[in-house]
Amino acid sequence: MTSKTMSPEEVARLAVSLRKHFVAHPGYETARKLLGELRDKRQAELDLCLPSEGRAIVVIGESGSGKTTAVRKMLEHMGPPDAVSGEYRWISIRVPTPATQKDLARAILHALAFPLARDTTASRMWEMVAFHLHLRKTWLIHLDEGQELGGRGSDNEKAAVINALKSLMQIADWPINLIISGTPELHELLTQDPQLSRRFYVVRFLPQTELDSRRNVAGLVGSYAKQAALPLAADLRDVEFIPRLIHAGREQFGIIVELIIGAITRALAENQAALNAASFASHYAQRTGETPARNPFLAPDFRSIPTGRTPLGPEPPTPPKRRR
């Protein structure tokens, strides 16, 4: 038994604090350094009154890779908006769906705390975007779910959105730098325009594979368990445990972290003396509704279990077949 039984409220608070505990990984470090270089470049341009066109950092990763959390952490280090001066050095928005020119401009203006009339034309909206970005001293915009920039509209509308991004980076007296995070489809979208692609740096959040990431994932388990003051049980040293965790997490950093936090929360809620493999199996079953035979922490042949979508929720509905 643990030395102190935690109430449900205490367990919930600890789970929230664990989600705030951030562990850096190579993709994050690469993106952080690039952002630092962009920030230093922008400050030098301001000091010398020599603005140049903006650049973009494009963060690519599968769903659950942790890219959104990593970008938010980077932005936090740059400080919050200045309430006294009204300056918004950076803003972060989720790309609207569908991502039309007007919807994207409206989202930017909303993030800048500027009310907008519904009957405003697209051209006028982008004039206001340029004006208020300069007014707020905003030099960086983060666009999350960037693959939605492809939208569901016509080819002309997609081209208009891409041109809008280029125009942001080419504002004559106040060019904007971008961070665009999204799934691999984002890279395909942005590389369709050579003028845009030459302006960005690509950072990939790679899968956490058994071959390359066993030690890193084991470190994650230890780091989060230490934050919770929870010892590690002997069965977590089993040679198959980390591969099971990696497979259950779809090889994605963010999902693996979610599974670790979920297992720790489960162990504490059940007043376990240590974090063990059963905690992970129990949390996975609770999260996915899967039977023991389809639980990667229990099944002997765990690698044959298709975990592609189950950690994030139910299977999507099958689209109806088209009639010929």
DRENDO-1510 file (C-alpha; in Angstrom, 1 decimal, always signed):
<recs>
REC; n; res; u; v; w
REC; 1; MET; +0.0; +0.0; +0.0 .
REC; 2; THR; +1.1; +3.6; -0.6 .
REC; 3; SER; +2.1; +5.7; +2.4 .
REC; 4; LYS; -0.8; +8.0; +1.8 .
REC; 5; THR; -4.2; +7.3; +0.2 .
REC; 6; MET; -5.1; +10.1; -2.3 .
REC; 7; SER; -8.6; +11.3; -2.7 .
REC; 8; PRO; -10.2; +11.5; -6.2 .
REC; 9; GLU; -9.7; +15.3; -6.1 .
REC; 10; GLU; -6.0; +14.9; -5.3 .
REC; 11; VAL; -5.5; +12.4; -8.0 .
REC; 12; ALA; -7.3; +14.7; -10.5 .
REC; 13; ARG; -5.0; +17.6; -9.5 .
REC; 14; LEU; -1.9; +15.5; -9.9 .
REC; 15; ALA; -3.0; +14.3; -13.3 .
REC; 16; VAL; -3.4; +17.9; -14.4 .
REC; 17; SER; +0.0; +18.8; -13.1 .
REC; 18; LEU; +1.5; +15.8; -14.9 .
REC; 19; ARG; +0.1; +17.1; -18.2 .
REC; 20; LYS; +1.9; +20.4; -17.5 .
REC; 21; HIS; +5.2; +18.5; -17.0 .
REC; 22; PHE; +7.0; +18.8; -20.4 .
REC; 23; VAL; +9.7; +16.6; -21.6 .
REC; 24; ALA; +11.7; +17.9; -24.6 .
REC; 25; HIS; +12.6; +15.6; -27.5 .
REC; 26; PRO; +14.8; +16.1; -30.6 .
REC; 27; GLY; +12.0; +17.6; -32.8 .
REC; 28; TYR; +11.2; +20.2; -30.1 .
REC; 29; GLU; +14.8; +21.2; -29.7 .
REC; 30; THR; +15.3; +21.7; -33.4 .
REC; 31; ALA; +12.1; +23.8; -33.7 .
REC; 32; ARG; +13.1; +25.8; -30.6 .
REC; 33; LYS; +16.5; +26.7; -31.9 .
REC; 34; LEU; +15.0; +27.8; -35.3 .
REC; 35; LEU; +12.5; +30.0; -33.5 .
REC; 36; GLY; +15.3; +31.5; -31.5 .
REC; 37; GLU; +17.1; +32.3; -34.7 .
REC; 38; LEU; +14.0; +33.9; -36.2 .
REC; 39; ARG; +13.5; +36.0; -33.1 .
REC; 40; ASP; +17.1; +37.2; -33.0 .
REC; 41; LYS; +16.9; +38.0; -36.8 .
REC; 42; ARG; +13.7; +40.0; -36.3 .
REC; 43; GLN; +15.2; +42.0; -33.4 .
REC; 44; ALA; +18.3; +42.8; -35.5 .
REC; 45; GLU; +16.1; +44.0; -38.3 .
REC; 46; LEU; +14.1; +46.3; -36.0 .
REC; 47; ASP; +17.4; +47.7; -34.5 .
REC; 48; LEU; +18.8; +48.4; -38.0 .
REC; 49; CYS; +15.4; +49.4; -39.6 .
REC; 50; LEU; +16.0; +46.9; -42.3 .
REC; 51; PRO; +13.0; +44.5; -42.5 .
REC; 52; SER; +13.2; +41.5; -44.8 .
REC; 53; GLU; +10.5; +39.0; -45.8 .
REC; 54; GLY; +9.3; +36.6; -43.2 .
REC; 55; ARG; +10.1; +32.9; -42.9 .
REC; 56; ALA; +8.1; +29.9; -41.7 .
REC; 57; ILE; +8.9; +27.0; -39.5 .
REC; 58; VAL; +6.7; +24.0; -40.6 .
REC; 59; VAL; +6.3; +21.3; -37.9 .
REC; 60; ILE; +5.2; +18.0; -39.4 .
REC; 61; GLY; +4.0; +15.0; -37.4 .
REC; 62; GLU; +1.3; +12.4; -37.3 .
REC; 63; SER; -1.8; +13.0; -35.1 .
REC; 64; GLY; -0.6; +12.4; -31.5 .
REC; 65; SER; +3.0; +13.1; -32.1 .
REC; 66; GLY; +3.1; +16.0; -29.6 .
REC; 67; LYS; +3.7; +18.8; -32.1 .
REC; 68; THR; +1.0; +21.1; -30.8 .
REC; 69; THR; +2.1; +20.8; -27.2 .
REC; 70; ALA; +5.7; +21.4; -28.2 .
REC; 71; VAL; +4.8; +24.6; -30.2 .
REC; 72; ARG; +2.7; +25.9; -27.3 .
REC; 73; LYS; +5.7; +25.3; -25.0 .
REC; 74; MET; +8.0; +27.3; -27.3 .
REC; 75; LEU; +5.5; +30.1; -27.4 .
REC; 76; GLU; +5.1; +30.2; -23.7 .
REC; 77; HIS; +8.8; +30.9; -23.3 .
REC; 78; MET; +8.3; +34.1; -25.4 .
REC; 79; GLY; +6.0; +35.6; -22.8 .
REC; 80; PRO; +2.3; +36.5; -22.7 .
REC; 81; PRO; +0.7; +39.6; -24.4 .
REC; 82; ASP; +1.6; +42.9; -22.8 .
REC; 83; ALA; -1.6; +44.1; -21.1 .
REC; 84; VAL; -0.2; +47.6; -20.6 .
REC; 85; SER; +1.0; +48.4; -24.1 .
REC; 86; GLY; -1.5; +46.1; -25.8 .
REC; 87; GLU; +1.3; +44.4; -27.8 .
REC; 88; TYR; +0.7; +40.8; -29.0 .
REC; 89; ARG; +4.2; +39.7; -30.0 .
REC; 90; TRP; +2.8; +36.4; -31.1 .
REC; 91; ILE; -0.7; +34.9; -31.6 .
REC; 92; SER; -1.8; +31.3; -32.1 .
REC; 93; ILE; -4.9; +30.2; -34.0 .
REC; 94; ARG; -6.4; +26.9; -35.1 .
REC; 95; VAL; -6.9; +27.0; -38.9 .
REC; 96; PRO; -10.6; +27.2; -39.5 .
REC; 97; THR; -12.5; +24.6; -41.5 .
REC; 98; PRO; -13.0; +25.3; -44.3 .
REC; 99; ALA; -10.0; +27.6; -44.5 .
REC; 100; THR; -11.2; +30.3; -46.8 .
REC; 101; GLN; -9.4; +33.6; -47.2 .
REC; 102; LYS; -12.1; +35.4; -45.2 .
REC; 103; ASP; -12.3; +32.8; -42.4 .
REC; 104; LEU; -8.5; +32.8; -42.0 .
REC; 105; ALA; -8.4; +36.6; -41.8 .
REC; 106; ARG; -11.3; +36.6; -39.4 .
REC; 107; ALA; -9.5; +34.1; -37.1 .
REC; 108; ILE; -6.4; +36.3; -37.1 .
REC; 109; LEU; -8.3; +39.5; -36.3 .
REC; 110; HIS; -10.2; +37.7; -33.5 .
REC; 111; ALA; -6.9; +36.6; -32.0 .
REC; 112; LEU; -5.8; +40.2; -32.1 .
REC; 113; ALA; -9.0; +41.1; -30.2 .
REC; 114; PHE; -10.4; +43.2; -33.0 .
REC; 115; PRO; -14.2; +43.0; -33.7 .
REC; 116; LEU; -15.2; +42.5; -37.3 .
REC; 117; ALA; -18.4; +43.3; -39.2 .
REC; 118; ARG; -19.8; +40.3; -41.1 .
REC; 119; ASP; -20.2; +42.1; -44.4 .
REC; 120; THR; -16.6; +43.1; -44.7 .
REC; 121; THR; -15.0; +42.0; -48.0 .
REC; 122; ALA; -12.0; +39.7; -48.1 .
REC; 123; SER; -9.7; +42.3; -49.5 .
REC; 124; ARG; -10.7; +44.8; -46.8 .
REC; 125; MET; -10.2; +42.1; -44.1 .
REC; 126; TRP; -6.6; +41.5; -45.2 .
REC; 127; GLU; -5.9; +45.2; -45.2 .
REC; 128; MET; -7.1; +45.3; -41.6 .
REC; 129; VAL; -5.0; +42.2; -40.8 .
REC; 130; ALA; -1.8; +43.9; -42.0 .
REC; 131; PHE; -2.7; +47.1; -40.1 .
REC; 132; HIS; -3.5; +45.5; -36.8 .
REC; 133; LEU; -0.6; +43.1; -36.9 .
REC; 134; HIS; +1.7; +46.2; -37.1 .
REC; 135; LEU; -0.4; +48.0; -34.5 .
REC; 136; ARG; -0.1; +45.1; -32.0 .
REC; 137; LYS; +3.6; +44.6; -32.9 .
REC; 138; THR; +2.8; +41.0; -33.8 .
REC; 139; TRP; +5.8; +39.4; -35.6 .
REC; 140; LEU; +4.9; +35.7; -35.3 .
REC; 141; ILE; +1.7; +33.8; -36.0 .
REC; 142; HIS; +1.2; +30.1; -35.2 .
REC; 143; LEU; -1.3; +28.3; -37.4 .
REC; 144; ASP; -2.3; +24.9; -35.8 .
REC; 145; GLU; -3.9; +22.1; -37.9 .
REC; 146; GLY; -2.2; +23.6; -40.9 .
REC; 147; GLN; -3.2; +20.7; -43.2 .
REC; 148; GLU; -6.7; +22.4; -43.2 .
REC; 149; LEU; -5.2; +25.2; -45.2 .
REC; 150; GLY; -5.9; +22.9; -48.2 .
REC; 151; GLY; -9.5; +23.3; -47.2 .
REC; 152; ARG; -12.5; +21.8; -49.0 .
REC; 153; GLY; -13.0; +24.6; -51.4 .
REC; 154; SER; -12.1; +25.1; -55.0 .
REC; 155; ASP; -8.6; +25.2; -56.4 .
REC; 156; ASN; -8.9; +28.9; -56.7 .
REC; 157; GLU; -9.8; +29.2; -53.0 .
REC; 158; LYS; -6.9; +27.1; -52.0 .
REC; 159; ALA; -4.5; +29.2; -54.1 .
REC; 160; ALA; -6.0; +32.3; -52.5 .
REC; 161; VAL; -5.2; +31.0; -49.0 .
REC; 162; ILE; -1.6; +30.2; -50.0 .
REC; 163; ASN; -1.3; +33.6; -51.5 .
REC; 164; ALA; -2.6; +35.1; -48.2 .
REC; 165; LEU; +0.2; +33.3; -46.3 .
REC; 166; LYS; +2.8; +34.7; -48.7 .
REC; 167; SER; +1.3; +38.2; -48.4 .
REC; 168; LEU; +1.8; +38.0; -44.6 .
REC; 169; MET; +5.4; +37.3; -45.0 .
REC; 170; GLN; +5.8; +40.1; -47.5 .
REC; 171; ILE; +4.1; +43.0; -45.7 .
REC; 172; ALA; +6.4; +45.9; -46.7 .
REC; 173; ASP; +7.0; +47.5; -43.3 .
REC; 174; TRP; +6.0; +44.7; -41.0 .
REC; 175; PRO; +6.7; +41.2; -42.5 .
REC; 176; ILE; +5.3; +38.3; -40.4 .
REC; 177; ASN; +7.0; +35.0; -39.5 .
REC; 178; LEU; +4.9; +31.9; -39.2 .
REC; 179; ILE; +4.9; +28.6; -37.4 .
REC; 180; ILE; +2.6; +26.1; -39.2 .
REC; 181; SER; +2.0; +22.8; -37.5 .
REC; 182; GLY; +0.1; +19.9; -39.0 .
REC; 183; THR; +0.0; +16.3; -40.3 .
REC; 184; PRO; +2.1; +15.1; -43.2 .
REC; 185; GLU; -0.5; +16.3; -45.7 .
REC; 186; LEU; +0.6; +19.9; -44.8 .
REC; 187; HIS; +4.0; +19.4; -46.4 .
REC; 188; GLU; +2.5; +18.2; -49.6 .
REC; 189; LEU; +0.2; +21.2; -49.7 .
REC; 190; LEU; +2.9; +23.8; -49.0 .
REC; 191; THR; +5.4; +22.4; -51.5 .
REC; 192; GLN; +3.0; +22.9; -54.3 .
REC; 193; ASP; +4.0; +26.6; -54.4 .
REC; 194; PRO; +7.8; +27.0; -54.9 .
REC; 195; GLN; +7.6; +30.7; -53.8 .
REC; 196; LEU; +6.2; +29.6; -50.5 .
REC; 197; SER; +8.3; +26.5; -50.0 .
REC; 198; ARG; +11.6; +28.4; -50.3 .
REC; 199; ARG; +10.6; +30.4; -47.3 .
REC; 200; PHE; +10.2; +27.6; -44.8 .
REC; 201; TYR; +12.2; +25.3; -42.6 .
REC; 202; VAL; +10.7; +21.8; -42.0 .
REC; 203; VAL; +10.9; +20.1; -38.7 .
REC; 204; ARG; +9.6; +16.5; -38.5 .
REC; 205; PHE; +8.3; +14.8; -35.3 .
REC; 206; LEU; +9.4; +11.3; -36.1 .
REC; 207; PRO; +7.7; +8.1; -34.8 .
REC; 208; GLN; +9.1; +6.6; -31.6 .
REC; 209; THR; +10.1; +3.2; -32.9 .
REC; 210; GLU; +11.4; +0.2; -30.9 .
REC; 211; LEU; +14.7; +0.3; -32.7 .
REC; 212; ASP; +15.5; +4.0; -32.0 .
REC; 213; SER; +13.4; +5.1; -29.0 .
REC; 214; ARG; +13.4; +2.3; -26.4 .
REC; 215; ARG; +15.7; +4.2; -24.0 .
REC; 216; ASN; +13.9; +7.5; -24.5 .
REC; 217; VAL; +10.5; +6.0; -23.8 .
REC; 218; ALA; +11.8; +4.3; -20.7 .
REC; 219; GLY; +13.1; +7.6; -19.6 .
REC; 220; LEU; +9.7; +9.1; -20.1 .
REC; 221; VAL; +8.1; +6.5; -17.9 .
REC; 222; GLY; +10.7; +7.2; -15.2 .
REC; 223; SER; +10.4; +10.9; -15.5 .
REC; 224; TYR; +6.6; +11.1; -15.1 .
REC; 225; ALA; +6.6; +8.5; -12.3 .
REC; 226; LYS; +9.1; +10.5; -10.4 .
REC; 227; GLN; +6.9; +13.6; -10.8 .
REC; 228; ALA; +4.1; +11.6; -9.2 .
REC; 229; ALA; +6.5; +10.2; -6.4 .
REC; 230; LEU; +5.5; +6.7; -7.6 .
REC; 231; PRO; +8.1; +3.9; -7.6 .
REC; 232; LEU; +8.4; +1.7; -10.7 .
REC; 233; ALA; +7.5; -2.0; -10.3 .
REC; 234; ALA; +9.9; -4.7; -11.3 .
REC; 235; ASP; +7.7; -5.8; -14.2 .
REC; 236; LEU; +8.3; -2.5; -16.0 .
REC; 237; ARG; +11.9; -3.7; -16.6 .
REC; 238; ASP; +10.6; -6.6; -18.6 .
REC; 239; VAL; +12.2; -6.6; -22.0 .
REC; 240; GLU; +8.8; -6.5; -23.8 .
REC; 241; PHE; +7.2; -3.7; -21.7 .
REC; 242; ILE; +8.6; -0.7; -23.6 .
REC; 243; PRO; +7.8; -2.2; -27.0 .
REC; 244; ARG; +4.3; -2.9; -25.8 .
REC; 245; LEU; +4.0; +0.8; -24.7 .
REC; 246; ILE; +5.4; +2.1; -28.0 .
REC; 247; HIS; +3.0; -0.1; -30.0 .
REC; 248; ALA; +0.0; +0.9; -27.8 .
REC; 249; GLY; +0.9; +4.5; -28.4 .
REC; 250; ARG; +1.0; +4.1; -32.2 .
REC; 251; GLU; +4.7; +5.1; -32.1 .
REC; 252; GLN; +3.6; +8.7; -31.4 .
REC; 253; PHE; +5.3; +10.7; -28.7 .
REC; 254; GLY; +2.2; +12.5; -27.5 .
REC; 255; ILE; +0.0; +9.4; -27.3 .
REC; 256; ILE; +2.7; +7.5; -25.4 .
REC; 257; VAL; +2.8; +10.4; -22.9 .
REC; 258; GLU; -1.0; +10.2; -22.5 .
REC; 259; LEU; -0.8; +6.5; -21.8 .
REC; 260; ILE; +1.9; +7.0; -19.2 .
REC; 261; ILE; -0.1; +9.7; -17.4 .
REC; 262; GLY; -3.2; +7.6; -17.6 .
REC; 263; ALA; -1.5; +4.6; -16.1 .
REC; 264; ILE; -0.1; +6.7; -13.3 .
REC; 265; THR; -3.5; +8.2; -12.6 .
REC; 266; ARG; -5.0; +4.7; -12.5 .
REC; 267; ALA; -2.3; +3.4; -10.1 .
REC; 268; LEU; -2.9; +6.3; -7.7 .
REC; 269; ALA; -6.6; +6.0; -7.9 .
REC; 270; GLU; -6.3; +2.3; -6.9 .
REC; 271; ASN; -3.8; +3.1; -4.2 .
REC; 272; GLN; -1.1; +1.0; -5.8 .
REC; 273; ALA; +2.3; +0.8; -4.1 .
REC; 274; ALA; +4.1; +1.2; -7.5 .
REC; 275; LEU; +3.4; +1.8; -11.1 .
REC; 276; ASN; +3.2; -1.6; -12.8 .
REC; 277; ALA; +2.3; -3.1; -16.1 .
REC; 278; ALA; -1.2; -3.9; -14.9 .
REC; 279; SER; -1.8; -0.1; -14.4 .
REC; 280; PHE; -1.1; +0.4; -18.2 .
REC; 281; ALA; -3.3; -2.6; -19.2 .
REC; 282; SER; -6.1; -1.3; -17.0 .
REC; 283; HIS; -5.9; +2.3; -18.4 .
REC; 284; TYR; -5.7; +1.0; -22.0 .
REC; 285; ALA; -8.8; -1.1; -21.5 .
REC; 286; GLN; -10.7; +1.8; -19.9 .
REC; 287; ARG; -9.6; +4.2; -22.7 .
REC; 288; THR; -10.3; +2.0; -25.7 .
REC; 289; GLY; -12.9; -0.5; -24.4 .
REC; 290; GLU; -10.8; -3.3; -25.9 .
REC; 291; THR; -10.8; -6.9; -24.6 .
REC; 292; PRO; -7.7; -8.5; -23.1 .
REC; 293; ALA; -7.0; -10.3; -26.4 .
REC; 294; ARG; -6.7; -6.9; -28.1 .
REC; 295; ASN; -4.8; -5.2; -25.3 .
REC; 296; PRO; -1.1; -4.6; -26.2 .
REC; 297; PHE; -0.2; -4.8; -22.6 .
REC; 298; LEU; -1.7; -8.2; -22.1 .
REC; 299; ALA; -1.8; -10.1; -25.5 .
REC; 300; PRO; +1.2; -12.4; -26.1 .
REC; 301; ASP; +1.4; -11.4; -29.8 .
REC; 302; PHE; +0.9; -7.7; -29.2 .
REC; 303; ARG; +2.5; -6.5; -32.4 .
REC; 304; SER; -0.3; -8.1; -34.5 .
REC; 305; ILE; -2.9; -5.9; -32.7 .
REC; 306; PRO; -4.0; -3.0; -35.0 .
REC; 307; THR; -3.7; +0.0; -32.6 .
REC; 308; GLY; -3.9; +2.6; -35.5 .
REC; 309; ARG; -7.0; +4.4; -34.3 .
REC; 310; THR; -8.1; +2.8; -31.1 .
REC; 311; PRO; -6.1; +4.9; -28.6 .
REC; 312; LEU; -7.8; +8.0; -29.9 .
REC; 313; GLY; -11.4; +6.8; -30.0 .
REC; 314; PRO; -13.8; +4.6; -32.0 .
REC; 315; GLU; -13.4; +3.6; -35.6 .
REC; 316; PRO; -14.7; +6.2; -38.0 .
REC; 317; PRO; -17.8; +5.3; -40.0 .
REC; 318; THR; -17.2; +3.6; -43.3 .
REC; 319; PRO; -18.1; +5.9; -46.2 .
REC; 320; PRO; -20.9; +4.5; -48.5 .
REC; 321; LYS; -19.7; +3.0; -51.8 .
REC; 322; ARG; -20.3; +5.1; -54.9 .
REC; 323; ARG; -22.7; +3.7; -57.5 .
REC; 324; ARG; -21.2; +3.1; -60.8 .
</recs>
